[in-house]
Amino acid sequence: MFRRRLAWLATLPCLLLFAFPAAAGDGGPAAAKETAVASIDAHRDELVGLSRQIWGFAELALREKRSAALLADYAEGQGFTVERGVAGMPTAFTASYGSGEPVVAILGEYDALPGLSQAAVPERSVLEPGAAGHGCGHNLFGPASLGAALAIQELLAAGDLRGTVRFYGTPAEESVGGKLYMARDGLFEGIGAALAWHPDSKTSADTASSQAMVDFVVEFEGKAAHAAYDPWNGRSAVDGLEIFTHAVNLLREHVKPTVRIHYAIADGGEVPNVVPTYARLWCWVRDSKRSGVDDVMKRVRKIAEGAALAADVDSRLTVQTGSYEMLPSFAGARLVHANMKWLDAPGFTAEEEAFARALQASAGVEETGMSGEIEPLDEHPGEPEGGSTDVADVSWIVPTIHLSVATAPAGVPWHAWPVVASAGSSIGERGMIYAAKALAATMVDLYTDGTHLVEMRREFEEKTAGHVYQPYIPDGPPPVPED
C-alpha cells in the first residue's frame, strides 16, 4: 500500500499542471463543449449507420468480427491510430489520438445475445429463428462512445484541447468479459480517467455499484455400467451433480440477502439405461461485494468435494470468469450529472412514445412510454440491483465515470426481444446520440480542468485502499472460438 501511495503522490504534480485550462480555444470550456456537441450532430447519420449495421450483424461474444472491424475502420478513417487484436482477442482493439497527458479513455461494446432475433417492431417478430439479437443495446454502446471520442479528437486536432483520447473496443461483455483480458495485459494502465455508459430505461449519472460475480463450471466423472443389469458396478456422475445442486440449494438459507446463486445443468447424462460417466453444471455466484463472493465460493468448493465423496466420483471446479463490483466515482458522477443537466433531457417524439407504449403493451407491463427526465443524482445509493459488468473491473484500475441513458421504455424485460426492437429503432438511436454528447462534454471538463482528475484520483485511492487488482480469469489465452 505504501508503494502505491508513493506512486500516486509522484503523479500529483503532473495532474496539477492541468488544474487550469491547458487549451480550450478562445471561448474556453463552454465553447469546446458546444463544438463537441456540434461534432456529434454533424456525424449523427454516420453514428446511426454504424449502430444499425451492428444491430443487423448481431454477433455473439468473441465472434464480433464485422462489428469490431466496422468501428475500427471508422476510427482509422477519422485519423485515429488503431491497434487491432489486442489482449489475444481478434475482436478487441484500441483507437488513440493525441499525445501526452491527460490520457482519457472511453469504453465501447458491441456483442449481442443468443436467441433474441427480433425485428424493430413493437410486437414479437423473429427475423431469423435461433439467431442472436441486441437485447442489451450494445449496438448503441460502441457507436456512441466512439462518437464522443471523435468529438474530442477533432478538438485535439484543432489545438483546442491537449492530451490523448483513447477508445477501447471491448468484446464479450456478455460472456467471458473482454475487459478482464485487456486489464490483465495492462491496457488500462497510465490513464487519468475512463468513461462508459449503458443503455437503460432511465437517464442518470450512476453512483450505484453492480454485483460482483464468479462464473464457474463443476464437472463430475464416474464409471459406466448397465443401469438395470449391473448398476452396482457403476458410479454415477449425475448422482454427484444432484448432490451438489441439493447442497447448494440448502446453502441459500445460510447466505446474506445480497447473494444470488443460479445454475444450469449443461450435461446430465445421455441415456437412462447407462450409468452416466460425466455430468457438468454451469453456475454463477453473485454478491454486492467481491469479498462476499469469495466467502460463498469457499463453501461451494467444499460442496463440490463433498458431493464427489458421497457419490464416489471425481469432481473438478473451474473458474471461467468473473467481475468485481463497480467502484463508483462520485466526483465523476457529479461532473457528468452537471453536463446532462446542461444538455437537458433527451426528448422523444410522439411517434417514439407510441412505439414505446406499444412495446410495453406487448410485454404486458404498464404503458407509461419513455422516461424523458434526468434522474436526480443519488448521493446515497443502497445495495446494487441485479446485474454484473466487466466495466466494474476497469473501475478498480482507473477512476471510472458511468452513466445510463434511456433507450427503451420502463418495465420491458432486458436481455429480451423488446430491447432488441427498441435498440433498432429511433428511440435507441436518440438515446445513443444523447449519450455521446454527455460523454463528450464531460471529457472536455477533464481536459480543461485537471482538478477534476485530482479529485477523482483522490477518491479512487481512498476506496481502493491499496488493493491490488487480480482478474477472475484462468491462466492462458482468452477462449476465442475456432472458426
Sine and cosine of phi, psi and omega as CSV:
sin_phi,cos_phi,sin_psi,cos_psi,sin_omega,cos_omega
0.00,0.00,-0.64,0.77,-0.02,-1.00
-0.87,0.49,-0.69,0.72,0.01,-1.00
-0.90,0.45,-0.61,0.79,0.01,-1.00
-0.90,0.43,-0.65,0.76,0.02,-1.00
-0.90,0.43,-0.65,0.76,0.04,-1.00
-0.88,0.48,-0.66,0.76,0.02,-1.00
-0.89,0.46,-0.65,0.76,0.01,-1.00
-0.90,0.43,-0.70,0.71,0.00,-1.00
-0.89,0.45,-0.54,0.84,0.00,-1.00
-0.92,0.40,-0.48,0.88,-0.01,-1.00
-1.00,0.10,-0.25,0.97,-0.11,-0.99
-0.87,0.50,-0.70,0.72,0.03,-1.00
-0.86,0.51,-0.62,0.79,0.02,-1.00
-0.90,0.44,-0.68,0.73,-0.01,-1.00
-0.91,0.42,-0.60,0.80,-0.02,-1.00
-0.92,0.39,-0.33,0.94,0.08,-1.00
-0.87,0.49,-0.41,0.91,-0.04,-1.00
-0.98,-0.18,0.27,0.96,-0.04,-1.00
-0.93,0.37,-0.32,0.95,0.08,-1.00
-0.83,-0.55,0.43,-0.90,-0.07,-1.00
-0.79,0.62,0.87,-0.49,0.05,-1.00
-0.96,0.29,-0.63,0.77,0.06,-1.00
-0.19,-0.98,0.74,-0.67,0.04,-1.00
-0.47,-0.88,0.53,0.85,0.00,-1.00
0.92,0.38,-0.07,-1.00,-0.04,-1.00
-0.95,0.32,-0.44,0.90,-0.09,-1.00
-1.00,-0.08,0.02,1.00,0.02,-1.00
0.97,0.23,-0.18,-0.98,-0.06,-1.00
-0.85,0.52,-0.61,0.79,-0.02,-1.00
-0.88,0.48,-0.68,0.73,0.02,-1.00
-0.92,0.40,-0.60,0.80,0.03,-1.00
-0.90,0.44,-0.61,0.80,0.05,-1.00
-0.91,0.41,-0.69,0.72,0.04,-1.00
-0.87,0.50,-0.64,0.77,0.02,-1.00
-0.91,0.41,-0.65,0.76,0.02,-1.00
-0.90,0.44,-0.69,0.73,0.02,-1.00
-0.90,0.44,-0.66,0.75,0.03,-1.00
-0.89,0.45,-0.59,0.80,0.05,-1.00
-0.88,0.47,-0.70,0.71,-0.01,-1.00
-0.91,0.42,-0.64,0.77,0.07,-1.00
-0.89,0.45,-0.63,0.77,-0.01,-1.00
-0.91,0.40,-0.53,0.85,-0.01,-1.00
-0.99,-0.14,0.18,0.98,-0.11,-0.99
-0.82,0.58,-0.76,0.65,-0.05,-1.00
-0.88,0.48,-0.60,0.80,0.02,-1.00
-0.92,0.38,-0.69,0.73,-0.01,-1.00
-0.91,0.40,-0.66,0.75,0.07,-1.00
-0.89,0.46,-0.64,0.77,0.03,-1.00
-0.89,0.46,-0.66,0.75,0.06,-1.00
-0.88,0.48,-0.71,0.70,-0.02,-1.00
-0.88,0.48,-0.69,0.72,-0.03,-1.00
-0.92,0.40,-0.61,0.79,0.04,-1.00
-0.92,0.39,-0.69,0.73,0.01,-1.00
-0.91,0.41,-0.62,0.79,0.08,-1.00
-0.86,0.52,-0.65,0.76,0.03,-1.00
-0.95,0.31,-0.57,0.82,0.03,-1.00
-0.91,0.41,-0.70,0.71,0.02,-1.00
0.68,0.73,0.90,0.43,-0.08,-1.00
-0.99,-0.14,0.63,-0.78,-0.04,-1.00
-0.98,0.22,0.18,-0.98,-0.07,-1.00
-0.80,0.60,0.73,-0.68,0.01,-1.00
0.90,0.43,0.15,0.99,0.11,-0.99
-0.88,-0.48,0.26,0.96,-0.13,-0.99
-0.99,0.14,0.77,0.64,-0.13,-0.99
-0.90,0.44,-0.74,0.67,-0.02,-1.00
-0.94,0.33,-0.63,0.77,-0.02,-1.00
-0.90,0.43,-0.73,0.68,0.00,-1.00
-0.90,0.43,-0.68,0.73,0.00,-1.00
-0.90,0.44,-0.62,0.78,0.01,-1.00
-0.86,0.50,-0.75,0.66,-0.02,-1.00
-0.93,0.36,-0.67,0.74,0.00,-1.00
-0.90,0.43,-0.68,0.73,0.02,-1.00
-0.89,0.45,-0.66,0.75,0.01,-1.00
-0.90,0.44,-0.71,0.71,0.02,-1.00
-0.87,0.49,-0.69,0.72,0.00,-1.00
-0.88,0.47,-0.65,0.76,0.02,-1.00
-0.91,0.40,-0.36,0.93,0.02,-1.00
-1.00,-0.05,0.05,1.00,0.08,-1.00
0.97,-0.25,0.02,1.00,0.06,-1.00
-0.97,0.26,0.48,-0.88,0.17,-0.99
-1.00,0.00,0.89,-0.45,-0.14,-0.99
-0.96,-0.29,0.73,-0.68,0.12,-0.99
-0.89,-0.45,0.90,-0.44,-0.10,-0.99
-0.99,-0.17,0.39,-0.92,0.08,-1.00
0.92,0.39,0.56,0.83,-0.05,-1.00
-0.97,0.25,0.38,-0.92,0.05,-1.00
0.83,0.56,0.49,0.87,0.08,-1.00
0.97,0.25,0.22,0.97,-0.01,-1.00
-0.88,-0.47,0.90,-0.44,-0.03,-1.00
-0.85,0.53,-0.41,0.91,-0.05,-1.00
-0.98,-0.20,0.26,0.97,0.09,-1.00
-0.96,-0.28,0.61,-0.79,0.01,-1.00
-0.41,-0.91,0.29,-0.96,0.17,-0.99
-0.82,-0.57,0.50,-0.86,0.04,-1.00
-0.73,-0.68,0.89,-0.46,-0.13,-0.99
-0.85,-0.52,0.47,-0.88,0.10,-0.99
-0.51,-0.86,0.61,-0.79,0.05,-1.00
0.98,-0.18,-0.17,-0.99,0.00,-1.00
-0.44,-0.90,0.43,-0.90,0.07,-1.00
0.97,0.26,-0.15,-0.99,-0.04,-1.00
-0.99,-0.17,0.38,-0.92,-0.03,1.00
-0.97,0.23,0.46,-0.89,0.13,-0.99
-0.98,-0.20,0.89,-0.45,-0.01,-1.00
-0.91,-0.42,0.79,-0.61,-0.05,-1.00
-0.96,-0.29,0.49,-0.87,0.10,-0.99
-0.68,-0.74,0.68,-0.73,-0.15,-0.99
-0.98,-0.22,0.59,-0.81,0.05,-1.00
-0.72,-0.70,0.54,-0.84,0.04,-1.00
-0.78,-0.63,0.30,-0.95,-0.05,-1.00
-0.34,-0.94,0.29,0.96,0.02,-1.00
-1.00,0.01,0.51,-0.86,-0.02,-1.00
-0.97,-0.25,-0.05,-1.00,-0.02,-1.00
-0.88,-0.48,0.56,-0.83,-0.07,-1.00
-0.95,0.32,0.54,-0.84,0.17,-0.99
0.95,0.31,0.29,0.96,-0.09,-1.00
-0.91,-0.42,0.44,0.90,0.02,-1.00
-0.82,0.57,0.74,-0.67,-0.10,-1.00
-0.33,-0.95,0.65,-0.76,0.12,-0.99
-0.97,0.23,0.32,-0.95,0.02,-1.00
-0.99,0.11,0.87,0.49,0.01,-1.00
-0.74,-0.67,0.40,-0.92,-0.14,-0.99
-1.00,0.09,0.42,0.91,0.14,-0.99
-0.62,-0.78,0.34,-0.94,-0.06,-1.00
-0.88,0.48,0.87,-0.50,-0.04,-1.00
-0.47,-0.88,0.99,-0.17,-0.07,-1.00
-0.96,0.28,0.76,-0.65,0.07,-1.00
-0.98,0.18,-0.70,0.71,-0.01,-1.00
-0.58,-0.81,0.92,-0.39,-0.06,-1.00
-0.80,0.60,0.77,-0.64,0.04,-1.00
0.99,0.15,-0.14,0.99,-0.06,-1.00
-0.98,0.19,0.21,-0.98,-0.04,-1.00
-0.99,0.13,0.20,-0.98,0.06,-1.00
-0.42,-0.91,0.33,-0.94,-0.06,-1.00
-1.00,0.02,0.96,0.28,-0.02,-1.00
-0.98,0.19,0.08,1.00,0.11,-0.99
-0.78,-0.62,0.13,0.99,0.12,-0.99
0.96,0.28,0.41,0.91,-0.03,-1.00
-0.95,0.32,-0.26,0.96,0.13,-0.99
-0.91,0.42,-0.38,0.92,0.05,-1.00
-1.00,0.01,-0.57,0.82,-0.10,-1.00
-0.85,0.52,-0.82,0.57,-0.06,-1.00
-0.88,0.48,-0.79,0.61,-0.01,-1.00
-0.88,0.47,-0.62,0.78,0.01,-1.00
-0.89,0.45,-0.71,0.70,0.00,-1.00
-0.90,0.43,-0.65,0.76,0.03,-1.00
-0.92,0.38,-0.57,0.82,0.07,-1.00
-0.89,0.46,-0.64,0.76,0.06,-1.00
-0.91,0.42,-0.68,0.73,0.03,-1.00
-0.88,0.48,-0.63,0.78,0.01,-1.00
-0.91,0.42,-0.64,0.77,0.03,-1.00
-0.88,0.48,-0.65,0.76,0.04,-1.00
-0.94,0.35,-0.63,0.77,0.03,-1.00
-0.85,0.53,-0.65,0.76,0.00,-1.00
-0.93,0.38,-0.59,0.81,0.06,-1.00
-0.93,0.36,-0.61,0.79,0.07,-1.00
-0.90,0.43,-0.69,0.72,-0.02,-1.00
-0.90,0.44,-0.54,0.84,0.00,-1.00
-0.99,0.15,-0.12,0.99,-0.04,-1.00
0.99,0.13,0.14,0.99,0.01,-1.00
-0.98,0.20,-0.37,0.93,0.09,-1.00
-0.74,-0.67,0.32,-0.95,0.09,-1.00
-0.78,-0.63,0.59,-0.81,0.01,-1.00
0.73,-0.69,-0.39,-0.92,-0.05,-1.00
-0.75,-0.66,0.69,-0.72,0.14,-0.99
-0.91,-0.41,0.66,-0.75,-0.04,-1.00
-0.68,-0.74,0.85,-0.52,0.09,-1.00
-1.00,-0.08,0.72,-0.69,0.04,-1.00
-0.94,-0.34,0.91,-0.42,0.13,-0.99
-1.00,0.07,0.95,-0.30,-0.18,-0.98
-0.91,-0.41,0.90,-0.43,-0.02,-1.00
-1.00,0.07,0.19,-0.98,0.30,-0.95
0.88,0.48,0.56,0.83,0.07,-1.00
-0.89,0.45,-0.52,0.85,-0.06,-1.00
-0.98,0.19,-0.07,1.00,-0.01,-1.00
-0.73,-0.68,-1.00,-0.09,-0.14,-0.99
-0.98,0.19,-0.32,0.95,-0.03,-1.00
0.99,0.12,0.99,0.11,-0.04,-1.00
-0.87,0.49,-0.50,0.87,-0.02,-1.00
-0.91,0.42,-0.45,0.89,0.01,-1.00
-0.90,0.44,-0.67,0.74,0.00,-1.00
-0.95,0.32,-0.57,0.82,0.08,-1.00
-0.92,0.40,-0.62,0.78,0.03,-1.00
-0.91,0.41,-0.68,0.73,0.00,-1.00
-0.87,0.49,-0.52,0.85,0.01,-1.00
-1.00,0.05,0.12,0.99,0.10,-1.00
0.98,0.21,0.33,0.94,-0.09,-1.00
-0.96,0.27,-0.22,0.98,0.01,-1.00
-0.97,-0.25,0.16,0.99,0.03,-1.00
-0.97,0.23,0.51,-0.86,0.08,-1.00
0.98,0.21,0.28,0.96,-0.04,-1.00
-0.98,-0.19,0.67,-0.75,0.03,-1.00
-0.96,0.27,-0.65,0.76,0.01,-1.00
-0.34,-0.94,0.45,-0.89,0.09,-1.00
-0.85,-0.53,0.53,-0.85,0.04,-1.00
-0.80,-0.61,0.56,-0.83,0.07,-1.00
-0.48,-0.88,0.31,-0.95,0.08,-1.00
-0.62,-0.79,0.12,-0.99,0.10,-0.99
-0.49,-0.87,0.63,-0.78,0.14,-0.99
-0.84,0.54,0.52,-0.86,-0.09,-1.00
-0.35,-0.94,-0.09,-1.00,0.12,-0.99
-0.98,-0.20,-0.01,1.00,0.04,-1.00
-0.69,-0.73,0.21,-0.98,0.00,-1.00
-0.88,-0.47,0.87,-0.49,-0.10,-1.00
-0.36,-0.93,0.44,-0.90,0.26,-0.97
-1.00,0.09,0.82,-0.57,-0.22,-0.98
-1.00,0.01,0.80,-0.60,0.10,-1.00
-0.88,-0.48,-0.22,0.98,0.02,-1.00
-0.97,0.24,0.43,-0.90,0.04,-1.00
-1.00,0.08,-0.15,-0.99,0.12,-0.99
-0.79,-0.62,0.07,-1.00,0.02,-1.00
-1.00,0.09,0.71,-0.71,0.22,-0.98
-0.96,0.27,0.49,-0.87,-0.03,-1.00
-0.47,-0.88,0.40,-0.92,0.17,-0.99
-0.77,-0.64,0.76,-0.65,0.00,-1.00
-0.96,-0.29,0.85,-0.52,-0.05,-1.00
-0.56,-0.83,0.28,-0.96,0.11,-0.99
-0.87,-0.50,0.53,-0.85,0.11,-0.99
-0.86,-0.50,0.83,-0.56,-0.02,-1.00
-0.91,-0.41,0.61,-0.79,0.05,-1.00
-0.83,-0.56,0.67,-0.74,0.04,-1.00
-0.80,-0.60,0.79,-0.61,-0.04,-1.00
-0.82,-0.57,-0.62,-0.79,-0.08,-1.00
-0.66,-0.76,0.77,-0.63,-0.06,-1.00
-0.97,0.22,0.47,-0.88,0.12,-0.99
-0.27,-0.96,0.26,-0.97,0.07,-1.00
-0.94,0.33,0.80,-0.60,-0.11,-0.99
-0.93,0.36,-0.28,0.96,0.02,-1.00
-0.93,-0.38,-0.67,0.74,-0.11,-0.99
-0.96,0.27,-0.74,0.68,-0.03,-1.00
-0.55,-0.83,0.85,0.52,-0.05,-1.00
-0.89,0.46,-0.38,0.92,0.01,-1.00
-0.91,0.41,-0.33,0.95,0.06,-1.00
-0.99,0.12,-0.13,0.99,-0.03,-1.00
-0.99,-0.16,0.31,-0.95,0.13,-0.99
-0.73,-0.68,0.93,-0.37,-0.19,-0.98
-0.99,0.13,0.87,-0.50,0.11,-0.99
-0.90,0.43,-0.52,0.85,0.02,-1.00
-0.94,0.35,-0.55,0.84,0.11,-0.99
-0.84,0.53,-0.71,0.70,0.04,-1.00
-0.87,0.50,-0.68,0.74,0.01,-1.00
-0.90,0.44,-0.69,0.73,-0.03,-1.00
-0.92,0.39,-0.62,0.79,0.07,-1.00
-0.89,0.45,-0.66,0.76,0.02,-1.00
-0.87,0.49,-0.77,0.64,-0.04,-1.00
-0.91,0.42,-0.60,0.80,0.02,-1.00
-0.90,0.44,-0.71,0.71,-0.01,-1.00
-0.92,0.39,-0.62,0.79,0.05,-1.00
-0.89,0.46,-0.65,0.76,0.01,-1.00
-0.93,0.36,-0.52,0.86,0.13,-0.99
-0.93,0.37,-0.56,0.83,0.00,-1.00
-0.88,0.47,-0.47,0.88,-0.06,-1.00
-0.83,0.55,-0.47,0.88,0.01,-1.00
-0.94,0.33,-0.34,0.94,-0.18,-0.98
-0.89,-0.46,0.42,0.91,0.09,-1.00
-0.88,-0.47,0.26,-0.97,-0.02,-1.00
-0.94,0.34,0.40,-0.91,-0.02,-1.00
-0.86,0.50,-0.37,0.93,-0.02,-1.00
-0.98,0.20,-0.19,0.98,-0.07,-1.00
-0.99,0.15,0.63,-0.78,0.13,-0.99
-0.78,-0.63,0.72,-0.70,0.06,-1.00
-0.78,-0.63,0.83,-0.56,0.06,-1.00
-0.61,-0.79,0.55,-0.84,-0.10,-1.00
-0.54,-0.84,0.27,-0.96,0.11,-0.99
-0.70,-0.72,0.66,-0.75,0.07,-1.00
-0.99,0.14,0.94,-0.33,-0.08,-1.00
-1.00,0.09,-0.46,0.89,0.01,-1.00
-0.49,-0.87,0.91,-0.42,-0.05,-1.00
-0.83,-0.56,0.59,0.81,-0.03,-1.00
0.99,-0.10,0.23,-0.97,-0.08,-1.00
-0.94,-0.34,-0.72,0.69,-0.02,-1.00
-0.67,-0.74,0.48,-0.88,-0.08,-1.00
-0.93,0.37,-0.45,0.89,-0.14,-0.99
-1.00,-0.04,0.25,0.97,0.12,-0.99
-0.80,-0.60,0.80,-0.60,0.10,-0.99
-0.88,0.48,0.88,-0.48,-0.15,-0.99
-0.94,0.34,0.70,-0.72,0.01,-1.00
-1.00,-0.03,-0.24,0.97,-0.08,-1.00
-0.60,-0.80,0.65,-0.76,0.10,-1.00
-0.54,-0.84,0.52,-0.85,-0.05,-1.00
-0.59,-0.80,0.66,-0.75,0.02,-1.00
-0.80,-0.60,0.68,-0.73,0.03,-1.00
-0.95,-0.31,0.80,-0.60,-0.16,-0.99
-0.67,-0.74,0.54,-0.84,0.14,-0.99
-0.83,-0.55,0.69,-0.73,0.15,-0.99
-0.89,-0.46,0.76,-0.65,0.01,-1.00
-0.79,-0.61,0.43,-0.90,0.17,-0.99
-0.39,-0.92,0.18,-0.98,-0.02,-1.00
-0.96,0.29,-0.28,0.96,0.01,-1.00
-0.72,-0.69,0.53,-0.85,0.05,-1.00
-0.86,0.52,-0.64,0.77,0.00,-1.00
-0.88,0.47,-0.58,0.82,0.04,-1.00
-0.92,0.38,-0.65,0.76,0.07,-1.00
-0.87,0.49,-0.69,0.72,-0.01,-1.00
-0.88,0.48,-0.63,0.78,0.02,-1.00
-0.90,0.44,-0.70,0.71,0.01,-1.00
-0.91,0.42,-0.62,0.78,-0.01,-1.00
-0.90,0.44,-0.52,0.86,0.09,-1.00
-0.87,0.49,-0.67,0.74,0.04,-1.00
-0.93,0.38,-0.67,0.74,-0.03,-1.00
-0.89,0.46,-0.65,0.76,0.04,-1.00
-0.88,0.47,-0.65,0.76,0.04,-1.00
-0.91,0.42,-0.61,0.79,0.03,-1.00
-0.89,0.46,-0.69,0.73,0.03,-1.00
-0.88,0.48,-0.67,0.74,0.03,-1.00
-0.91,0.41,-0.68,0.73,-0.01,-1.00
-0.92,0.40,-0.63,0.78,0.02,-1.00
-0.89,0.45,-0.66,0.75,0.03,-1.00
-0.91,0.42,-0.64,0.77,0.01,-1.00
-0.90,0.44,-0.69,0.73,-0.02,-1.00
-0.91,0.41,-0.61,0.79,-0.03,-1.00
-1.00,0.01,-0.06,1.00,-0.03,-1.00
0.85,0.52,0.72,0.70,0.06,-1.00
-0.77,-0.64,0.04,-1.00,0.06,-1.00
-0.98,-0.20,0.52,-0.86,0.04,-1.00
-0.76,-0.65,0.39,-0.92,0.03,-1.00
-0.52,-0.85,0.83,-0.56,0.04,-1.00
-0.95,-0.31,0.81,-0.59,-0.05,-1.00
-0.81,-0.59,0.87,-0.49,0.10,-1.00
-0.97,0.26,0.79,-0.61,0.00,-1.00
-1.00,-0.09,-0.66,0.75,0.01,-1.00
-0.19,-0.98,-0.05,-1.00,0.03,-1.00
0.06,-1.00,0.19,-0.98,-0.01,-1.00
-0.69,-0.73,0.53,-0.85,0.18,-0.98
-0.96,0.29,0.16,-0.99,0.22,-0.98
-0.98,0.19,0.47,-0.88,0.02,-1.00
-0.91,0.41,0.67,-0.74,0.08,-1.00
-0.97,-0.25,1.00,-0.04,-0.09,-1.00
-0.91,0.42,0.57,-0.82,0.13,-0.99
-0.98,-0.22,0.96,-0.27,0.00,-1.00
-0.94,0.35,-0.58,0.82,0.06,-1.00
-0.89,0.46,-0.67,0.74,0.04,-1.00
-0.93,0.37,-0.62,0.79,-0.01,-1.00
-0.90,0.44,-0.64,0.77,0.02,-1.00
-0.90,0.44,-0.59,0.81,-0.01,-1.00
-0.92,0.38,-0.75,0.66,-0.03,-1.00
-0.93,0.36,-0.55,0.83,0.04,-1.00
-0.88,0.47,-0.67,0.74,0.03,-1.00
-0.88,0.47,-0.62,0.78,0.01,-1.00
-0.94,0.33,-0.57,0.82,0.06,-1.00
-0.92,0.39,-0.62,0.78,0.07,-1.00
-0.91,0.41,-0.60,0.80,0.04,-1.00
-0.89,0.46,-0.64,0.77,0.02,-1.00
-0.96,0.29,-0.45,0.89,-0.17,-0.99
0.97,0.25,0.24,-0.97,-0.09,-1.00
-0.94,0.35,0.48,-0.87,0.10,-1.00
-0.93,0.37,0.80,-0.60,0.00,-1.00
-1.00,-0.07,0.59,-0.80,0.00,-1.00
-0.91,-0.42,0.60,-0.80,-0.04,-1.00
-0.96,0.26,0.22,-0.98,0.04,-1.00
-0.87,0.48,-0.63,0.78,0.02,-1.00
-0.90,0.43,-0.63,0.77,0.02,-1.00
-0.93,0.37,-0.64,0.77,0.06,-1.00
-0.89,0.46,-0.63,0.77,0.03,-1.00
-0.91,0.41,-0.66,0.76,0.05,-1.00
-0.88,0.48,-0.69,0.73,-0.01,-1.00
-0.89,0.45,-0.69,0.72,0.01,-1.00
-0.92,0.40,-0.58,0.82,0.05,-1.00
-0.92,0.40,-0.63,0.78,0.09,-1.00
-0.87,0.49,-0.69,0.72,0.01,-1.00
-0.90,0.44,-0.63,0.78,0.04,-1.00
-0.89,0.45,-0.67,0.74,0.01,-1.00
-0.91,0.42,-0.55,0.84,-0.01,-1.00
-1.00,0.10,-0.11,0.99,0.03,-1.00
0.97,0.25,0.50,0.86,0.02,-1.00
-0.87,-0.49,0.16,-0.99,-0.06,-1.00
-0.86,0.50,0.71,-0.71,-0.08,-1.00
-1.00,0.03,0.99,0.14,-0.05,-1.00
-0.98,-0.22,-0.17,0.99,-0.05,-1.00
0.97,0.23,-0.36,-0.93,-0.05,-1.00
-0.99,0.11,0.53,-0.85,0.13,-0.99
-1.00,0.05,0.95,-0.32,-0.11,-0.99
-0.99,-0.17,0.06,1.00,-0.05,-1.00
-0.99,-0.12,0.40,-0.92,0.15,-0.99
-1.00,0.04,0.83,-0.56,-0.03,-1.00
-0.91,0.41,0.57,-0.82,0.09,-1.00
-0.87,0.49,0.50,-0.87,0.03,-1.00
-0.94,0.33,0.83,-0.56,-0.04,-1.00
-1.00,-0.04,0.98,-0.21,-0.01,-1.00
-0.99,0.16,-0.22,0.98,-0.05,-1.00
-0.71,-0.70,0.90,0.43,0.00,-1.00
-0.93,0.36,0.51,-0.86,0.05,-1.00
-1.00,0.01,-0.49,-0.87,0.03,-1.00
-0.90,0.44,0.54,-0.84,-0.04,-1.00
-0.92,0.39,0.49,-0.87,0.16,-0.99
-0.95,0.30,0.14,-0.99,-0.02,-1.00
-0.89,0.45,0.59,-0.81,0.06,-1.00
0.78,-0.63,0.54,-0.84,-0.01,-1.00
-0.71,-0.70,0.37,-0.93,-0.01,-1.00
-0.44,-0.90,0.54,-0.84,0.05,-1.00
-0.98,0.18,-0.10,0.99,0.19,-0.98
-0.87,0.49,-0.53,0.85,0.00,-1.00
-0.85,0.52,-0.61,0.79,0.01,-1.00
-0.89,0.45,-0.64,0.77,0.04,-1.00
-0.88,0.48,-0.59,0.80,-0.06,-1.00
-0.92,0.39,-0.26,0.97,0.07,-1.00
-1.00,-0.06,-0.01,1.00,0.03,-1.00
-0.94,-0.35,-0.59,0.81,-0.07,-1.00
-0.58,-0.81,0.60,-0.80,0.06,-1.00
-0.82,0.57,0.77,-0.63,-0.17,-0.99
-0.80,-0.61,0.78,-0.63,0.08,-1.00
-0.99,-0.15,0.73,-0.68,0.00,-1.00
-0.73,-0.68,0.65,-0.76,0.08,-1.00
-0.70,-0.72,0.37,-0.93,0.07,-1.00
-0.88,-0.48,0.57,-0.82,0.00,-1.00
-0.72,-0.70,0.68,-0.74,-0.02,-1.00
-0.92,0.40,0.88,-0.48,0.08,-1.00
-0.77,-0.64,0.06,1.00,0.02,-1.00
-0.45,-0.89,0.41,-0.91,-0.03,-1.00
-0.96,0.28,0.41,-0.91,0.00,-1.00
-0.91,0.42,0.56,-0.83,0.13,-0.99
1.00,-0.01,-0.39,0.92,0.00,-1.00
-0.96,0.27,0.55,-0.84,-0.05,-1.00
-0.95,0.31,0.64,-0.77,0.09,-1.00
-1.00,0.02,0.29,-0.96,-0.15,-0.99
0.83,0.56,0.65,0.76,-0.04,-1.00
-0.50,-0.86,0.16,-0.99,-0.16,-0.99
-0.88,0.47,-0.55,0.83,-0.02,-1.00
-0.87,0.49,-0.56,0.83,0.02,-1.00
-0.96,0.29,-0.57,0.82,0.10,-1.00
-0.86,0.51,-0.72,0.69,-0.01,-1.00
-0.89,0.46,-0.69,0.72,-0.03,-1.00
-0.92,0.38,-0.64,0.77,-0.01,-1.00
-0.92,0.39,-0.36,0.93,0.05,-1.00
-0.99,-0.11,0.12,0.99,-0.05,-1.00
-0.94,-0.35,0.05,-1.00,0.02,-1.00
-0.93,0.36,-0.34,0.94,0.08,-1.00
-0.88,0.47,-0.79,0.62,0.01,-1.00
-0.88,0.47,-0.64,0.77,-0.04,-1.00
-0.93,0.38,-0.58,0.82,0.04,-1.00
-0.91,0.42,-0.69,0.72,0.05,-1.00
-0.90,0.44,-0.62,0.79,0.01,-1.00
-0.87,0.50,-0.72,0.69,-0.02,-1.00
-0.91,0.41,-0.63,0.77,0.05,-1.00
-0.89,0.46,-0.69,0.73,0.02,-1.00
-0.86,0.51,-0.70,0.72,0.01,-1.00
-0.85,0.52,-0.66,0.75,-0.02,-1.00
-0.93,0.37,-0.68,0.73,0.01,-1.00
-0.90,0.44,-0.65,0.76,0.03,-1.00
-0.91,0.42,-0.73,0.68,-0.04,-1.00
-0.90,0.44,-0.68,0.74,0.00,-1.00
-0.89,0.45,-0.63,0.77,0.02,-1.00
-0.92,0.38,-0.61,0.80,0.04,-1.00
-0.91,0.42,-0.60,0.80,0.07,-1.00
-0.85,0.53,-0.69,0.72,0.03,-1.00
-0.86,0.51,-0.64,0.76,-0.02,-1.00
-0.92,0.40,-0.59,0.81,0.00,-1.00
-0.97,0.26,-0.56,0.83,-0.15,-0.99
-1.00,-0.09,-0.27,0.96,0.00,-1.00
-0.63,-0.77,0.99,-0.12,-0.08,-1.00
-0.92,0.39,-0.21,0.98,0.05,-1.00
-0.89,0.46,-0.47,0.89,0.07,-1.00
-0.90,0.44,-0.69,0.72,0.02,-1.00
-0.91,0.42,-0.62,0.78,0.02,-1.00
-0.89,0.46,-0.72,0.69,-0.02,-1.00
-0.91,0.41,-0.66,0.76,0.03,-1.00
-0.90,0.44,-0.67,0.74,0.01,-1.00
-0.91,0.41,-0.65,0.76,0.01,-1.00
-0.87,0.49,-0.72,0.70,0.03,-1.00
-0.88,0.47,-0.67,0.74,0.01,-1.00
-0.87,0.49,-0.72,0.69,-0.02,-1.00
-0.89,0.45,-0.63,0.78,0.02,-1.00
-0.91,0.41,-0.65,0.76,-0.06,-1.00
-0.97,0.24,-0.60,0.80,-0.02,-1.00
-0.98,0.20,-0.46,0.89,0.12,-0.99
0.75,0.66,0.69,0.72,0.07,-1.00
0.99,0.12,0.08,1.00,0.01,-1.00
-0.89,0.46,0.72,-0.70,0.05,-1.00
-0.99,-0.16,0.89,-0.46,-0.07,-1.00
-0.92,0.39,0.74,-0.67,0.11,-0.99
-0.71,-0.70,0.88,-0.48,-0.07,-1.00
-0.95,0.30,0.48,-0.87,0.06,-1.00
-1.00,0.09,0.90,0.45,0.06,-1.00
-0.70,-0.72,0.51,-0.86,0.01,-1.00
-0.95,0.31,0.30,-0.96,0.11,-0.99
-0.89,0.46,0.38,-0.92,0.03,-1.00
0.98,-0.20,0.01,-1.00,-0.07,-1.00
-0.96,0.28,0.27,-0.96,0.10,-1.00
-0.87,0.50,0.49,-0.87,-0.03,-1.00
-0.98,0.20,0.88,0.47,-0.01,-1.00
-0.93,0.38,0.82,-0.57,-0.02,-1.00
-0.94,0.35,0.53,-0.85,0.06,-1.00
-0.96,0.27,0.53,-0.85,0.01,-1.00
-0.91,0.41,0.00,0.00,0.00,0.00
